[in-house]
Amino acid sequence: MAGVGHASGHKFLANWLRPMFAAFAYTLTQRLREIALAGTKLAQATTGTTRARRLKLGAAILRHARGVRTLLASRHPPREIFVTTPRSLAP
């Protein structure tokens, strides 16, 4: 793969898996953007922006017998996107 950079592992498998995992993560993020974020502010965002806005956030996750609750700050900008994305992926 061109542009992968220096591989720091001493084993062939480690050097081979690292770019494969990166490519898989990129593809997964692209599909998430196409399917779950359609019609939102992040529908045309880059992969880096999507990752920063969706994955890098402060939240409290509470696990109870009835399920899991995610508590976001009321002023969190992409709150509506965070709530609607799992719903659009549900069968």
N, C-alpha and C positions, 0 to 999 in steps of 0.2 A: 504494500500500500504506500503510495507516494505521500510524502509529507507527514508521516507518522512521528518522525523524530527519533531520538536516541532511546533504545530499549535498555533498561537498567538491569533486567534479570539475567542470571547466568545460565538459565535453562531455556531450551528452545520453546517449550510449551508456554512458559510465562511470557516470553517475548511475542509469541503468536497470539495468545489469548488477550493480552492487553488491548491491541487495536481492534480485535473482534468485539470485545465488550464495549468499547467506545463507539464502534459502528452500530451495534445493536441499540445502545442507549440513544444515539442520534436518531435512528429509524423509529424507535418507540416514541420519542418526543415529537417527531414529525407527524406520525399517525395520530397521536393524542391531539395535536393542533388541528389536524384535518377533520377528525371525527367529533371530539368532545368540545373543542373551542370554537366551532363554527358559529358565526353570528355574535361573537363576543369581541371585546377590544383586542384580545390576543390572537384572533384568527389570522392576522397577517404578520404577527410578531416573529422575530427570529428565534432560533432554538435557544440561544443564550438568554434572551429576554423572557421567554416562556419558562425556562428553568429558574431564573432569578425571581420571577413573580409568583410562580406556583410552588416551588420547592423550598425556597429560602424565605421562610416566614416564621414568626414567633407565634406559637399556638399552644394551648393546653389541651392534651388529649386525655379524656377520662374514660376508663373502662369499667363498666358496670355489668351486672348480670343481664340487664335488658339490652345491652349493646354498647356501642362506642360513641362518645360525643366529642366533637371538636369545638373548642371555644376559641374564637377569634376576637381580636379587639374590634370594637364597634367602628373605629376609624380606619380599619384595614382597607386599603384601596380596592384590591381585587376580591373582596369578600363574596360578591355575587358570583364571580367566576369559580371560586373555590367551592361554592355550594352547588352550582349547577353542573359542573364537570362530572362528578361521580354519577349523578342522575342520568346524564346523557349516555354514559357507558353501561348502565344497568340493562339487563335483558328485559 
